[in-house]
Amino acid sequence: MTVAFCQEVGALAVEVSGEVLPLAASRTLVGGDFDGLKIVTKGGLVGNTESAAKCVEFLLK
């Protein structure tokens, strides 16, 4: 999903900037339409029922 998103917006790379939760990384898009945009990548089976909400909260800070 992350690769498809980056291709769609023309990002050249993603820079890892930290970890929100175990196996959920905060990243910054490099290049393309959304250069500098902060994103979080998390595998679908990673975490518990609160994990997605914690990732969104992290982005809203």
KEKE-3310 file (N, C-alpha, C; in steps of 0.2 Angstrom, whole numbers, plus 5000, padded with zeros to 4 digits):
npx = (5004:5010:5020:5012:5005:5015:5020:5009:5008:5020:5031:5048:5055:5054:5057:5063:5057:5055:5047:5031:5023:5028:5033:5027:5030:5035:5036:5042:5037:5047:5050:5039:5021:5017:5028:5037:5026:5020:5019:5012:5016:5010:5008:4994:4992:4998:4999:4985:4967:4968:4978:4978:4971:4980:4990:4984:4982:4995:4999:4991:4996)
npy = (4994:5006:5008:5009:5021:5030:5030:5034:5048:5053:5052:5052:5045:5039:5045:5038:5043:5040:5029:5025:5016:4999:4992:5001:5014:5031:5043:5053:5060:5062:5072:5074:5077:5079:5083:5082:5079:5071:5054:5039:5022:5006:4989:4978:4968:4972:4977:4982:4984:4998:5003:5009:5021:5027:5030:5039:5049:5053:5059:5070:5078)
npz = (5000:5004:4994:4983:4985:4986:4973:4966:4971:4967:4975:4978:4988:5005:5021:5035:5051:5064:5077:5080:5086:5090:5076:5068:5059:5058:5045:5032:5017:5002:4989:4975:4974:4987:4995:5010:5018:5032:5036:5042:5043:5044:5047:5043:5052:5063:5080:5091:5094:5096:5090:5077:5079:5088:5079:5071:5080:5083:5071:5071:5081)
capx = (5000:5014:5023:5007:5003:5021:5020:5003:5009:5026:5036:5054:5058:5052:5063:5060:5059:5054:5043:5025:5022:5032:5032:5023:5035:5033:5040:5041:5038:5052:5048:5032:5015:5016:5034:5037:5020:5021:5014:5013:5015:5008:5005:4987:4991:5002:4996:4978:4962:4969:4984:4977:4969:4986:4994:4981:4984:5002:4999:4987:5000)
capy = (5000:5012:5009:5011:5028:5034:5030:5039:5055:5054:5053:5049:5041:5040:5046:5036:5048:5037:5024:5027:5009:4994:4990:5007:5019:5038:5044:5059:5059:5066:5073:5073:5082:5080:5083:5084:5076:5066:5048:5033:5015:5001:4983:4977:4963:4974:4980:4980:4988:5005:5005:5014:5027:5030:5032:5045:5054:5055:5063:5076:5082)
capz = (5000:5004:4988:4978:4987:4984:4966:4964:4972:4964:4980:4976:4993:5011:5026:5042:5056:5071:5078:5083:5090:5087:5069:5065:5058:5056:5039:5028:5010:4999:4982:4972:4975:4994:4998:5017:5021:5037:5036:5047:5040:5049:5044:5045:5057:5068:5085:5093:5091:5098:5086:5071:5083:5091:5073:5069:5085:5082:5065:5072:5085)
cpx = (5004:5017:5018:5005:5009:5021:5014:5004:5016:5032:5042:5057:5053:5057:5060:5062:5058:5049:5037:5023:5027:5029:5027:5027:5032:5038:5038:5042:5043:5051:5041:5027:5015:5023:5034:5031:5023:5016:5016:5012:5015:5005:4999:4987:4995:4998:4989:4973:4963:4975:4983:4975:4975:4990:4991:4982:4991:5003:4996:4991:5004)
cpy = (5006:5013:5012:5019:5032:5035:5035:5046:5057:5055:5049:5044:5043:5040:5043:5041:5046:5031:5026:5022:5004:4992:4995:5013:5026:5040:5051:5058:5064:5066:5072:5078:5083:5080:5086:5082:5071:5060:5043:5027:5010:4995:4981:4972:4966:4978:4978:4984:4996:5007:5010:5021:5031:5033:5039:5051:5057:5060:5070:5081:5088)
cpz = (5000:4998:4983:4979:4985:4977:4963:4965:4970:4969:4977:4982:5000:5016:5032:5047:5063:5071:5082:5088:5087:5081:5065:5065:5056:5050:5036:5021:5007:4991:4981:4975:4983:4998:5005:5021:5026:5036:5041:5043:5045:5045:5047:5051:5064:5074:5087:5091:5092:5093:5081:5074:5085:5085:5071:5074:5085:5076:5066:5077:5082)
residu = (MET:THR:VAL:ALA:PHE:CYS:GLN:GLU:VAL:GLY:ALA:LEU:ALA:VAL:GLU:VAL:SER:GLY:GLU:VAL:LEU:PRO:LEU:ALA:ALA:SER:ARG:THR:LEU:VAL:GLY:GLY:ASP:PHE:ASP:GLY:LEU:LYS:ILE:VAL:THR:LYS:GLY:GLY:LEU:VAL:GLY:ASN:THR:GLU:SER:ALA:ALA:LYS:CYS:VAL:GLU:PHE:LEU:LEU:LYS)
# end
